Amino acid sequence: MIRTLRAVDFRCFSGLGLEIPEGGAVFTGDNAQGKTSILEAVCVLVRLHSPRTRKVPAMCRMGGAGGFGIAGEAWGQERRVRWQRAFELAVDGEPREGAGSYLSDGGLIVWMGNEDLELVRGAAETRRHYLDFIGSQVEPGYRTALARYRRALKAKNLLLKDLRPREEELRSYEEVMISEGTLLVEARTRLVELISPRAADSQREVSGKEELLGLEYRPAGGHDLRLALEQARDRERRQRQSFVGPHRDDLLLSINGLPAGEFASEGQQRTLALALKLAQGEALAAVRGSLPVYLIDDVFGELDPGRRNAVLRVLPGAAQKWITTTHLGWLNESAGLEGMARFAVKAGSVANAID
Ligand SMILES: Nc1ncnc2c1ncn2[C@@H]1O[C@H](COP(=O)(O)OP(=O)(O)OP(=O)(O)O)[C@@H](O)[C@H]1O
């Protein structure tokens, strides 16, 4: 669990310092005051990843010194870790220095936000990111395989645009795509097996109904990538595109046998998005043996009391939760928020913050 968070020139915060109890904290405030940015800072600190952007410059405070810093301490079951991230921008706005090495033993995070509805309604890419985010936290080598696969795919796609692409060069990129892609497909298969039963339980618990949730992993190249690439080769060369491989995978979601994106009601879709995230938390805890930190952005205010209480019941009581909300009414009616600090966020400053 995270005990301190400090940030400098991050989003709308020139400086931020927070001490957080084991239970976590609730951040209240109007729209556009900085609540989400606090949760984003935690995610960048712990996972080197922002759920809102892939662009480092977007996170640097406008009018700031041209970079940002985030530091924090987390106390695990056995040890205390201290993280520090610093990004500096070069004149052209590109990051000059990364945030140091990626810590594979970084903490575990589950991000829950209203945009999770896109997991159900949106493009396959959103669901691949969902799997990738879990994969990088529980599967050793996942992040590296993904980065290598993406590099090879990018190079192959560039080459395919050439008038006369060199075949042996294309094949050498394909070899990397086959070896790294196979690791990804195997890992994603395991991840979906891990998540499925947990998501189905959460769906039942949160909806309060006997809804049968189905998760089916669809690898775009099947389980034999080499064969699939051979079969697609002519078409790929003709159309100058890469059709086969994990970059085209999907995770099919269904409720009672029907595709959830097209047939489920909005309420069912929201519940399904929550179920996927709750399942993610359980899967991380089961594999890594410690509880994730839950970053819950503006979700509870949007839920009816029945589903809100069900989610609060399903979330592990001992896990640290960081919750943002614009609505205050529900806070005093809900169980499961004991032991959490309360902070009011206004125009990039936080009441009760530390120096
Ligand atoms: N790089 C940046 N520099 C300065 N301000 C920024 C930067 N990026 C975003 N902001 C601003 O920070 C403010 C806070 O945004 P944030 O999303 O954290 O608000 P919020 O309190 O979570 O709002 P909501 O309840 O609407 O989600 C916004 O006004 C946003 O425009």
PDBQT file of the ligand as one rigid body, heavy atoms in Angstrom, charges set to zero:
ROOT
HETATM    1  N1  LIG A 401      -0.550  19.258 -18.393  1.00  0.00    +0.000 N 
HETATM    2  C1  LIG A 401      -1.441  20.009 -17.725  1.00  0.00    +0.000 A 
HETATM    3  N2  LIG A 401      -1.069  21.186 -17.153  1.00  0.00    +0.000 NA
HETATM    4  C2  LIG A 401      -1.958  21.925 -16.470  1.00  0.00    +0.000 A 
HETATM    5  N3  LIG A 401      -3.244  21.592 -16.288  1.00  0.00    +0.000 NA
HETATM    6  C3  LIG A 401      -3.667  20.434 -16.834  1.00  0.00    +0.000 A 
HETATM    7  C4  LIG A 401      -2.797  19.578 -17.570  1.00  0.00    +0.000 A 
HETATM    8  N4  LIG A 401      -3.493  18.509 -17.988  1.00  0.00    +0.000 NA
HETATM    9  C5  LIG A 401      -4.756  18.675 -17.547  1.00  0.00    +0.000 A 
HETATM   10  N5  LIG A 401      -4.874  19.840 -16.862  1.00  0.00    +0.000 N 
HETATM   11  C6  LIG A 401      -6.057  20.408 -16.205  1.00  0.00    +0.000 C 
HETATM   12  O1  LIG A 401      -6.144  19.916 -14.889  1.00  0.00    +0.000 OA
HETATM   13  C7  LIG A 401      -7.470  20.050 -14.420  1.00  0.00    +0.000 C 
HETATM   14  C8  LIG A 401      -7.833  18.847 -13.576  1.00  0.00    +0.000 C 
HETATM   15  O2  LIG A 401      -8.084  17.701 -14.378  1.00  0.00    +0.000 OA
HETATM   16  P1  LIG A 401      -8.605  16.326 -13.747  1.00  0.00    +0.000 P 
HETATM   17  O3  LIG A 401      -9.000  15.476 -14.855  1.00  0.00    +0.000 OA
HETATM   18  O4  LIG A 401      -7.595  15.804 -12.778  1.00  0.00    +0.000 OA
HETATM   19  O5  LIG A 401      -9.902  16.841 -12.953  1.00  0.00    +0.000 OA
HETATM   20  P2  LIG A 401     -10.986  16.063 -12.087  1.00  0.00    +0.000 P 
HETATM   21  O6  LIG A 401     -11.077  16.787 -10.786  1.00  0.00    +0.000 OA
HETATM   22  O7  LIG A 401     -10.696  14.622 -12.053  1.00  0.00    +0.000 OA
HETATM   23  O8  LIG A 401     -12.285  16.344 -12.943  1.00  0.00    +0.000 OA
HETATM   24  P3  LIG A 401     -13.552  15.398 -13.315  1.00  0.00    +0.000 P 
HETATM   25  O9  LIG A 401     -14.368  15.309 -12.073  1.00  0.00    +0.000 OA
HETATM   26  O10 LIG A 401     -14.219  16.217 -14.367  1.00  0.00    +0.000 OA
HETATM   27  O11 LIG A 401     -13.026  14.099 -13.791  1.00  0.00    +0.000 OA
HETATM   28  C9  LIG A 401      -8.322  20.261 -15.659  1.00  0.00    +0.000 C 
HETATM   29  O12 LIG A 401      -8.770  21.608 -15.678  1.00  0.00    +0.000 OA
HETATM   30  C10 LIG A 401      -7.379  20.003 -16.817  1.00  0.00    +0.000 C 
HETATM   31  O13 LIG A 401      -7.687  20.801 -17.928  1.00  0.00    +0.000 OA
ENDROOT
TORSDOF 0
